[in-house]
Amino acid sequence: MSERKPNRLIHEKSPYLLQHAYNPVDWYPWSPEAFHKAKRESKQVFLSIGYS
């Protein structure tokens, strides 16, 4: 059985973000890094708004 690896949300404090830390998605928290990457790769930003 493969071990699940956390994504970068594992370092966040928000309970909502932490519950998605083991999703197989390359999530970024709201940060300059996320926007720099999107700009560098000419990609749109997908914003997920939720609650916990």
N, CA, C and O atoms as a CHARMM CRD file, in Angstrom:
* protein
*
  208
    1    1 MET  N      0.84600  -1.18300   0.00000 PROA 1      0.00000
    2    1 MET  CA     0.00000   0.00000   0.00000 PROA 1      0.00000
    3    1 MET  C      0.88900   1.24400   0.00000 PROA 1      0.00000
    4    1 MET  O      1.85000   1.30400   0.76800 PROA 1      0.00000
    5    2 SER  N      0.59400   2.23000  -0.83900 PROA 2      0.00000
    6    2 SER  CA     1.41200   3.43100  -0.89700 PROA 2      0.00000
    7    2 SER  C      1.05100   4.38800   0.23200 PROA 2      0.00000
    8    2 SER  O     -0.11000   4.51300   0.62200 PROA 2      0.00000
    9    3 GLU  N      2.06300   5.04800   0.73600 PROA 3      0.00000
   10    3 GLU  CA     1.87100   6.01900   1.80800 PROA 3      0.00000
   11    3 GLU  C      1.44100   7.34600   1.19300 PROA 3      0.00000
   12    3 GLU  O      2.02500   7.81200   0.21500 PROA 3      0.00000
   13    4 ARG  N      0.40800   7.94400   1.78700 PROA 4      0.00000
   14    4 ARG  CA    -0.05500   9.24200   1.29100 PROA 4      0.00000
   15    4 ARG  C      0.94000  10.32000   1.68200 PROA 4      0.00000
   16    4 ARG  O      1.41000  10.36300   2.81900 PROA 4      0.00000
   17    5 LYS  N      1.25200  11.17900   0.74400 PROA 5      0.00000
   18    5 LYS  CA     2.18800  12.26600   0.99600 PROA 5      0.00000
   19    5 LYS  C      1.40900  13.57500   1.09200 PROA 5      0.00000
   20    5 LYS  O      0.49700  13.81600   0.30200 PROA 5      0.00000
   21    6 PRO  N      1.76500  14.41100   2.04900 PROA 6      0.00000
   22    6 PRO  CA     1.06800  15.69500   2.16500 PROA 6      0.00000
   23    6 PRO  C      1.50800  16.66900   1.07800 PROA 6      0.00000
   24    6 PRO  O      2.61700  16.57400   0.55400 PROA 6      0.00000
   25    7 ASN  N      0.63900  17.59000   0.75500 PROA 7      0.00000
   26    7 ASN  CA     1.00500  18.67500  -0.15000 PROA 7      0.00000
   27    7 ASN  C      1.46200  19.86500   0.69400 PROA 7      0.00000
   28    7 ASN  O      1.59800  19.72900   1.91000 PROA 7      0.00000
   29    8 ARG  N      1.69700  21.00600   0.09400 PROA 8      0.00000
   30    8 ARG  CA     2.26000  22.14000   0.84600 PROA 8      0.00000
   31    8 ARG  C      1.29600  22.71700   1.87900 PROA 8      0.00000
   32    8 ARG  O      1.72000  23.52300   2.70700 PROA 8      0.00000
   33    9 LEU  N      0.02800  22.34300   1.86500 PROA 9      0.00000
   34    9 LEU  CA    -0.91100  22.84400   2.86900 PROA 9      0.00000
   35    9 LEU  C     -0.64000  22.27500   4.25900 PROA 9      0.00000
   36    9 LEU  O     -1.17500  22.78200   5.24600 PROA 9      0.00000
   37   10 ILE  N      0.17000  21.24700   4.34800 PROA 10     0.00000
   38   10 ILE  CA     0.48600  20.62100   5.62700 PROA 10     0.00000
   39   10 ILE  C      1.12900  21.62700   6.59200 PROA 10     0.00000
   40   10 ILE  O      1.11000  21.40500   7.80300 PROA 10     0.00000
   41   11 HSD  N      1.69200  22.71800   6.08500 PROA 11     0.00000
   42   11 HSD  CA     2.37600  23.71200   6.91900 PROA 11     0.00000
   43   11 HSD  C      1.46700  24.86200   7.35400 PROA 11     0.00000
   44   11 HSD  O      1.91900  25.78400   8.03200 PROA 11     0.00000
   45   12 GLU  N      0.19900  24.81200   6.97000 PROA 12     0.00000
   46   12 GLU  CA    -0.73100  25.89000   7.30000 PROA 12     0.00000
   47   12 GLU  C     -1.34700  25.69800   8.68500 PROA 12     0.00000
   48   12 GLU  O     -1.30800  24.60200   9.24500 PROA 12     0.00000
   49   13 LYS  N     -1.91600  26.77500   9.23200 PROA 13     0.00000
   50   13 LYS  CA    -2.55900  26.72200  10.54700 PROA 13     0.00000
   51   13 LYS  C     -4.07200  26.56600  10.45600 PROA 13     0.00000
   52   13 LYS  O     -4.71300  26.11900  11.40700 PROA 13     0.00000
   53   14 SER  N     -4.63100  26.92800   9.32800 PROA 14     0.00000
   54   14 SER  CA    -6.07800  26.89200   9.13800 PROA 14     0.00000
   55   14 SER  C     -6.60100  25.45600   9.15200 PROA 14     0.00000
   56   14 SER  O     -6.08900  24.60800   8.42200 PROA 14     0.00000
   57   15 PRO  N     -7.61500  25.17100   9.97400 PROA 15     0.00000
   58   15 PRO  CA    -8.20800  23.81700   9.97600 PROA 15     0.00000
   59   15 PRO  C     -8.74500  23.41900   8.59800 PROA 15     0.00000
   60   15 PRO  O     -8.66000  22.25600   8.20400 PROA 15     0.00000
   61   16 TYR  N     -9.30000  24.39500   7.87100 PROA 16     0.00000
   62   16 TYR  CA    -9.82100  24.10400   6.53300 PROA 16     0.00000
   63   16 TYR  C     -8.69500  23.67400   5.59600 PROA 16     0.00000
   64   16 TYR  O     -8.82500  22.67500   4.88900 PROA 16     0.00000
   65   17 LEU  N     -7.60000  24.41600   5.58800 PROA 17     0.00000
   66   17 LEU  CA    -6.49000  24.06000   4.70300 PROA 17     0.00000
   67   17 LEU  C     -5.85200  22.73600   5.13000 PROA 17     0.00000
   68   17 LEU  O     -5.47700  21.92500   4.28400 PROA 17     0.00000
   69   18 LEU  N     -5.73300  22.52300   6.41800 PROA 18     0.00000
   70   18 LEU  CA    -5.12600  21.27700   6.90100 PROA 18     0.00000
   71   18 LEU  C     -5.93500  20.04500   6.51100 PROA 18     0.00000
   72   18 LEU  O     -5.36200  18.98100   6.27800 PROA 18     0.00000
   73   19 GLN  N     -7.24600  20.17100   6.43800 PROA 19     0.00000
   74   19 GLN  CA    -8.04200  18.99000   6.06000 PROA 19     0.00000
   75   19 GLN  C     -7.83700  18.61300   4.59500 PROA 19     0.00000
   76   19 GLN  O     -8.25100  17.53500   4.16800 PROA 19     0.00000
   77   20 HSD  N     -7.20300  19.49000   3.82800 PROA 20     0.00000
   78   20 HSD  CA    -6.90900  19.20500   2.42300 PROA 20     0.00000
   79   20 HSD  C     -5.42200  18.93900   2.18500 PROA 20     0.00000
   80   20 HSD  O     -4.97600  18.87000   1.04000 PROA 20     0.00000
   81   21 ALA  N     -4.67300  18.79300   3.25100 PROA 21     0.00000
   82   21 ALA  CA    -3.22400  18.61700   3.14900 PROA 21     0.00000
   83   21 ALA  C     -2.82000  17.27700   2.53700 PROA 21     0.00000
   84   21 ALA  O     -1.67300  17.11800   2.11900 PROA 21     0.00000
   85   22 TYR  N     -3.71700  16.33300   2.47900 PROA 22     0.00000
   86   22 TYR  CA    -3.38800  15.03300   1.88500 PROA 22     0.00000
   87   22 TYR  C     -4.14300  14.78100   0.58100 PROA 22     0.00000
   88   22 TYR  O     -4.16700  13.65900   0.07500 PROA 22     0.00000
   89   23 ASN  N     -4.76200  15.84200   0.04000 PROA 23     0.00000
   90   23 ASN  CA    -5.39500  15.72100  -1.27200 PROA 23     0.00000
   91   23 ASN  C     -4.31500  15.54600  -2.33300 PROA 23     0.00000
   92   23 ASN  O     -3.22800  16.10800  -2.19300 PROA 23     0.00000
   93   24 PRO  N     -4.58100  14.78900  -3.37800 PROA 24     0.00000
   94   24 PRO  CA    -3.58000  14.62300  -4.43600 PROA 24     0.00000
   95   24 PRO  C     -3.61000  15.79800  -5.42200 PROA 24     0.00000
   96   24 PRO  O     -3.56500  15.60700  -6.63700 PROA 24     0.00000
   97   25 VAL  N     -3.68500  17.01000  -4.87400 PROA 25     0.00000
   98   25 VAL  CA    -3.73500  18.23100  -5.68000 PROA 25     0.00000
   99   25 VAL  C     -2.56700  19.10900  -5.25200 PROA 25     0.00000
  100   25 VAL  O     -2.23100  19.16700  -4.06900 PROA 25     0.00000
  101   26 ASP  N     -1.96200  19.77800  -6.19000 PROA 26     0.00000
  102   26 ASP  CA    -0.83000  20.64600  -5.89100 PROA 26     0.00000
  103   26 ASP  C     -1.33000  22.01500  -5.43200 PROA 26     0.00000
  104   26 ASP  O     -1.07700  23.02900  -6.08300 PROA 26     0.00000
  105   27 TRP  N     -2.04700  22.03200  -4.29800 PROA 27     0.00000
  106   27 TRP  CA    -2.62700  23.26900  -3.77400 PROA 27     0.00000
  107   27 TRP  C     -1.54200  24.20900  -3.27100 PROA 27     0.00000
  108   27 TRP  O     -0.50300  23.77800  -2.77200 PROA 27     0.00000
  109   28 TYR  N     -1.80700  25.49900  -3.41200 PROA 28     0.00000
  110   28 TYR  CA    -0.97900  26.55100  -2.81900 PROA 28     0.00000
  111   28 TYR  C     -1.87600  27.36200  -1.89900 PROA 28     0.00000
  112   28 TYR  O     -3.01500  27.65200  -2.26700 PROA 28     0.00000
  113   29 PRO  N     -1.40900  27.73600  -0.72800 PROA 29     0.00000
  114   29 PRO  CA    -2.18300  28.68600   0.06900 PROA 29     0.00000
  115   29 PRO  C     -2.07900  30.06600  -0.59900 PROA 29     0.00000
  116   29 PRO  O     -1.22200  30.27500  -1.45800 PROA 29     0.00000
  117   30 TRP  N     -2.94300  30.99700  -0.20800 PROA 30     0.00000
  118   30 TRP  CA    -2.90700  32.34800  -0.73600 PROA 30     0.00000
  119   30 TRP  C     -1.55400  32.94300  -0.39100 PROA 30     0.00000
  120   30 TRP  O     -1.25600  33.16300   0.78300 PROA 30     0.00000
  121   31 SER  N     -0.74600  33.20100  -1.38400 PROA 31     0.00000
  122   31 SER  CA     0.61400  33.67400  -1.11600 PROA 31     0.00000
  123   31 SER  C      1.22600  34.26700  -2.38100 PROA 31     0.00000
  124   31 SER  O      0.77800  33.97500  -3.48900 PROA 31     0.00000
  125   32 PRO  N      2.24400  35.09500  -2.21300 PROA 32     0.00000
  126   32 PRO  CA     2.94200  35.61500  -3.38300 PROA 32     0.00000
  127   32 PRO  C      3.50900  34.48700  -4.25200 PROA 32     0.00000
  128   32 PRO  O      3.52800  34.59000  -5.47900 PROA 32     0.00000
  129   33 GLU  N      3.96600  33.41700  -3.60900 PROA 33     0.00000
  130   33 GLU  CA     4.52400  32.27700  -4.35900 PROA 33     0.00000
  131   33 GLU  C      3.51100  31.73000  -5.36300 PROA 33     0.00000
  132   33 GLU  O      3.86100  31.43200  -6.50400 PROA 33     0.00000
  133   34 ALA  N      2.26100  31.59900  -4.93700 PROA 34     0.00000
  134   34 ALA  CA     1.21700  31.06800  -5.82200 PROA 34     0.00000
  135   34 ALA  C      1.01000  31.97000  -7.04200 PROA 34     0.00000
  136   34 ALA  O      0.88700  31.48900  -8.16800 PROA 34     0.00000
  137   35 PHE  N      0.97400  33.27400  -6.80200 PROA 35     0.00000
  138   35 PHE  CA     0.73600  34.20600  -7.89800 PROA 35     0.00000
  139   35 PHE  C      1.95300  34.34600  -8.80900 PROA 35     0.00000
  140   35 PHE  O      1.80500  34.52100 -10.01800 PROA 35     0.00000
  141   36 HSD  N      3.13200  34.27100  -8.24700 PROA 36     0.00000
  142   36 HSD  CA     4.34500  34.29700  -9.07500 PROA 36     0.00000
  143   36 HSD  C      4.39100  33.07500  -9.99300 PROA 36     0.00000
  144   36 HSD  O      4.74200  33.18500 -11.16800 PROA 36     0.00000
  145   37 LYS  N      4.03600  31.91600  -9.45000 PROA 37     0.00000
  146   37 LYS  CA     4.05400  30.69800 -10.26900 PROA 37     0.00000
  147   37 LYS  C      3.01400  30.79200 -11.39500 PROA 37     0.00000
  148   37 LYS  O      3.30100  30.45200 -12.54300 PROA 37     0.00000
  149   38 ALA  N      1.81500  31.25400 -11.05500 PROA 38     0.00000
  150   38 ALA  CA     0.76900  31.38800 -12.06900 PROA 38     0.00000
  151   38 ALA  C      1.20700  32.34500 -13.18400 PROA 38     0.00000
  152   38 ALA  O      0.99800  32.06800 -14.36500 PROA 38     0.00000
  153   39 LYS  N      1.80400  33.45000 -12.80400 PROA 39     0.00000
  154   39 LYS  CA     2.26200  34.41200 -13.80200 PROA 39     0.00000
  155   39 LYS  C      3.38300  33.83100 -14.65600 PROA 39     0.00000
  156   39 LYS  O      3.37600  33.95800 -15.88000 PROA 39     0.00000
  157   40 ARG  N      4.34600  33.19300 -13.99600 PROA 40     0.00000
  158   40 ARG  CA     5.49500  32.61100 -14.70300 PROA 40     0.00000
  159   40 ARG  C      5.04400  31.55800 -15.71400 PROA 40     0.00000
  160   40 ARG  O      5.61500  31.45000 -16.79900 PROA 40     0.00000
  161   41 GLU  N      4.00700  30.77500 -15.35100 PROA 41     0.00000
  162   41 GLU  CA     3.52000  29.69600 -16.22700 PROA 41     0.00000
  163   41 GLU  C      2.33200  30.12100 -17.08400 PROA 41     0.00000
  164   41 GLU  O      1.74800  29.29700 -17.78800 PROA 41     0.00000
  165   42 SER  N      1.97300  31.39100 -17.03100 PROA 42     0.00000
  166   42 SER  CA     0.81600  31.91800 -17.77600 PROA 42     0.00000
  167   42 SER  C     -0.43700  31.09400 -17.52100 PROA 42     0.00000
  168   42 SER  O     -1.13900  30.69400 -18.45100 PROA 42     0.00000
  169   43 LYS  N     -0.70400  30.84700 -16.23900 PROA 43     0.00000
  170   43 LYS  CA    -1.88200  30.06800 -15.84600 PROA 43     0.00000
  171   43 LYS  C     -2.81900  30.91700 -15.00500 PROA 43     0.00000
  172   43 LYS  O     -2.39900  31.85400 -14.32600 PROA 43     0.00000
  173   44 GLN  N     -4.08500  30.57200 -15.06700 PROA 44     0.00000
  174   44 GLN  CA    -5.07700  31.23500 -14.23500 PROA 44     0.00000
  175   44 GLN  C     -4.97700  30.68900 -12.80900 PROA 44     0.00000
  176   44 GLN  O     -4.44300  29.60500 -12.57700 PROA 44     0.00000
  177   45 VAL  N     -5.50400  31.46900 -11.86200 PROA 45     0.00000
  178   45 VAL  CA    -5.54600  31.04500 -10.46200 PROA 45     0.00000
  179   45 VAL  C     -6.94600  30.50000 -10.18800 PROA 45     0.00000
  180   45 VAL  O     -7.94400  31.17900 -10.43100 PROA 45     0.00000
  181   46 PHE  N     -7.00800  29.29000  -9.68700 PROA 46     0.00000
  182   46 PHE  CA    -8.27600  28.67300  -9.27400 PROA 46     0.00000
  183   46 PHE  C     -8.38300  28.89600  -7.77200 PROA 46     0.00000
  184   46 PHE  O     -7.56000  28.40500  -6.99900 PROA 46     0.00000
  185   47 LEU  N     -9.40400  29.63900  -7.37000 PROA 47     0.00000
  186   47 LEU  CA    -9.58000  29.98100  -5.96900 PROA 47     0.00000
  187   47 LEU  C    -10.65300  29.10500  -5.36100 PROA 47     0.00000
  188   47 LEU  O    -11.78900  29.08100  -5.83300 PROA 47     0.00000
  189   48 SER  N    -10.29100  28.38600  -4.31500 PROA 48     0.00000
  190   48 SER  CA   -11.25100  27.55200  -3.60000 PROA 48     0.00000
  191   48 SER  C    -11.57600  28.21700  -2.27400 PROA 48     0.00000
  192   48 SER  O    -10.68300  28.46200  -1.46200 PROA 48     0.00000
  193   49 ILE  N    -12.84500  28.51000  -2.05200 PROA 49     0.00000
  194   49 ILE  CA   -13.28300  29.13000  -0.81000 PROA 49     0.00000
  195   49 ILE  C    -14.13600  28.12900  -0.06000 PROA 49     0.00000
  196   49 ILE  O    -15.10200  27.59000  -0.60000 PROA 49     0.00000
  197   50 GLY  N    -13.77200  27.88400   1.18600 PROA 50     0.00000
  198   50 GLY  CA   -14.52400  26.91800   1.97200 PROA 50     0.00000
  199   50 GLY  C    -14.52000  27.29800   3.43700 PROA 50     0.00000
  200   50 GLY  O    -14.02800  28.35900   3.82000 PROA 50     0.00000
  201   51 TYR  N    -15.06700  26.43000   4.23600 PROA 51     0.00000
  202   51 TYR  CA   -15.11200  26.67600   5.67500 PROA 51     0.00000
  203   51 TYR  C    -14.93000  25.35100   6.40100 PROA 51     0.00000
  204   51 TYR  O    -15.07100  24.28000   5.81100 PROA 51     0.00000
  205   52 SER  N    -14.62700  25.43600   7.64400 PROA 52     0.00000
  206   52 SER  CA   -14.45500  24.23300   8.45300 PROA 52     0.00000
  207   52 SER  C    -15.05500  24.45100   9.81800 PROA 52     0.00000
  208   52 SER  O    -15.01700  23.55400  10.66000 PROA 52     0.00000
